[in-house]
Amino acid sequence: MLFRRETLDGIAAGRITLQFRRWKAPAARTGGAQLTSIGLVAFDRVEPMALDALTDEDARAAGHPDLAALKAELSARDGDLYRIAVRPAGADPRPALREDADLSDAAIADLLGRTDQVFARAALELIERFPGRRAPDLAAELGLETAIFKPRVRALKAKGLTESLAVGYRLSPRGERVLRWLELNI
């Protein structure tokens, strides 16, 4: 789900507890969470609902001044209407994860799981050699399109192996440890 900054600030402050979206298929699920710029946002309940069942209270809980404003926003979109109960669910876990480099060989193998280890090694080696280099330049070094490279590096980032910079990436301590393991095992 995409959130406006003011919505995220309202969720963080506890003022916003609901969101409404029109989707052809739900893009969130009950019990799920999403990493955002304020940390994790939990989806406590995702349920379909009818537009005429919306109330002024729903609109205010979603950060709108009134029901008319909420309905106006929703009328500009297609799909079924969903009511999503949201709440802050904690800090971004990646900074702590990046620092946790005390991993056994078995833990690294488990961490990498189904990851393409050949790509992981090549990407981590490039990032180590060229911290701060733009993603398109790194992708070109590997003979990949940027649109293919970036999501694969984001998957490494989610495992705490890299950190995004204003431009490019750098290895985290965890990423350095995993790269050393990959160099010995791949």
C-alpha positions in Angstrom: 0.0 0.0 0.0 1.1 3.5 -0.7 0.8 6.1 2.1 1.1 9.8 2.0 3.5 11.3 4.5 0.8 13.0 6.5 -1.1 9.7 6.7 2.0 7.9 8.1 2.6 10.7 10.6 -1.1 10.3 11.7 -0.6 6.5 12.1 2.5 7.0 14.1 0.7 9.4 16.4 -2.3 7.2 16.7 -4.7 9.7 15.2 -5.2 7.6 12.1 -6.4 4.0 12.7 -8.2 3.2 9.4 -7.5 3.4 5.7 -9.8 2.7 2.8 -8.7 1.5 -0.6 -10.3 0.4 -3.8 -8.6 -2.7 -5.2 -9.4 -5.3 -7.8 -7.7 -7.7 -5.4 -6.6 -6.9 -1.9 -3.0 -5.6 -1.7 -2.9 -6.1 2.1 -4.0 -9.0 4.3 -5.2 -9.2 7.9 -2.3 -9.8 10.1 0.2 -8.4 7.6 2.5 -5.5 8.0 4.4 -3.1 5.7 7.7 -1.4 6.2 7.3 2.4 5.7 9.4 5.5 6.5 7.9 5.5 10.1 8.7 1.8 10.6 6.3 -1.1 10.4 2.6 -0.5 9.9 0.4 -3.4 10.9 -2.8 -4.4 9.1 -5.0 -5.7 11.9 -8.1 -6.2 9.8 -8.6 -6.0 6.0 -12.3 -6.5 5.0 -14.5 -5.6 2.1 -17.3 -3.1 2.7 -19.9 -1.1 0.9 -19.4 2.6 0.1 -22.8 3.5 1.6 -21.7 1.9 4.9 -19.0 4.5 5.5 -19.5 6.9 8.4 -18.2 10.3 9.4 -16.4 8.5 12.2 -14.7 6.2 9.6 -13.6 9.3 7.6 -12.1 11.0 10.6 -10.3 7.7 11.7 -8.8 7.7 8.2 -7.5 11.3 8.5 -10.2 13.0 6.4 -12.1 16.0 7.6 -15.5 14.5 6.8 -17.3 11.7 5.0 -17.7 13.7 1.8 -13.9 14.2 1.5 -13.3 10.4 1.9 -16.0 9.5 -0.6 -14.7 12.0 -3.1 -11.2 10.4 -2.9 -12.6 6.9 -3.2 -14.9 7.8 -6.2 -11.8 8.6 -8.3 -10.7 5.0 -8.1 -11.9 1.6 -9.5 -12.3 -1.7 -7.7 -13.9 -3.1 -4.6 -13.8 -1.0 -1.4 -11.7 -2.3 1.5 -11.5 -1.1 5.1 -8.1 -1.6 6.7 -7.4 -1.2 10.4 -3.9 0.1 10.8 -1.5 0.8 13.7 2.2 1.4 14.2 3.9 -1.9 14.8 7.5 -1.0 15.7 10.7 0.3 14.3 12.3 -0.7 11.0 14.1 -4.0 12.0 16.7 -3.6 9.3 19.2 -1.3 11.1 19.6 -3.8 14.0 19.7 -6.7 11.5 22.5 -5.0 9.5 24.7 -4.9 12.6 24.1 -8.6 13.5 27.1 -10.2 11.9 27.6 -13.0 14.4 26.2 -15.7 12.2 27.1 -19.3 12.0 27.6 -21.0 8.6 24.3 -22.7 9.1 22.6 -19.4 9.9 23.9 -17.9 6.8 22.8 -20.8 4.6 19.3 -20.5 6.3 19.3 -16.7 5.8 20.1 -17.0 2.1 17.6 -19.8 1.6 16.4 -19.8 -1.9 18.3 -16.6 -2.8 20.3 -16.8 -6.0 23.7 -17.1 -4.3 25.7 -16.5 -7.5 23.9 -13.2 -7.9 24.2 -12.4 -4.2 27.9 -12.9 -4.3 28.4 -10.8 -7.5 26.2 -8.0 -6.3 27.7 -7.9 -2.8 31.3 -7.9 -4.3 30.4 -4.9 -6.5 28.8 -3.0 -3.7 31.8 -3.7 -1.5 34.2 -2.5 -4.2 32.1 0.5 -5.3 30.1 1.8 -2.3 27.8 4.7 -3.3 27.8 3.7 -7.0 24.4 4.2 -8.8 22.3 1.1 -9.3 22.2 1.5 -13.1 26.0 1.4 -13.1 26.2 -1.6 -10.9 23.5 -3.4 -13.0 25.5 -2.7 -16.1 28.6 -4.2 -14.5 26.6 -7.5 -14.1 25.0 -7.2 -17.6 21.5 -6.7 -16.1 18.8 -4.2 -16.6 18.3 -1.8 -13.7 14.7 -2.9 -13.4 15.9 -6.5 -12.7 18.9 -5.5 -10.5 17.1 -3.2 -8.1 14.5 -5.6 -6.7 17.1 -8.2 -6.3 19.3 -5.8 -4.3 16.2 -4.8 -2.3 15.8 -8.5 -1.3 19.4 -8.5 0.0 18.7 -5.3 1.8 15.6 -6.9 3.5 18.0 -9.6 4.8 20.2 -6.8 6.3 23.1 -7.3 3.9 23.1 -3.8 2.3 22.2 -0.3 3.3 20.9 2.3 0.9 22.9 5.6 0.7 21.7 8.9 -0.8 23.2 7.4 -4.0 23.9 3.7 -4.3 24.5 1.2 -1.5 27.1 -0.1 0.9 27.6 -3.4 2.7 26.5 -3.7 6.3 28.6 -5.7 8.8 26.2 -8.6 8.2 26.6 -8.2 4.4 30.4 -8.4 4.8 30.1 -11.6 6.9 27.8 -13.2 4.3 30.0 -12.1 1.4 33.0 -13.8 3.1 30.9 -17.0 3.5 29.8 -16.8 -0.2 33.4 -16.4 -1.3 34.3 -19.7 0.4 31.2 -21.6 -0.6 30.2 -20.4 -4.1 
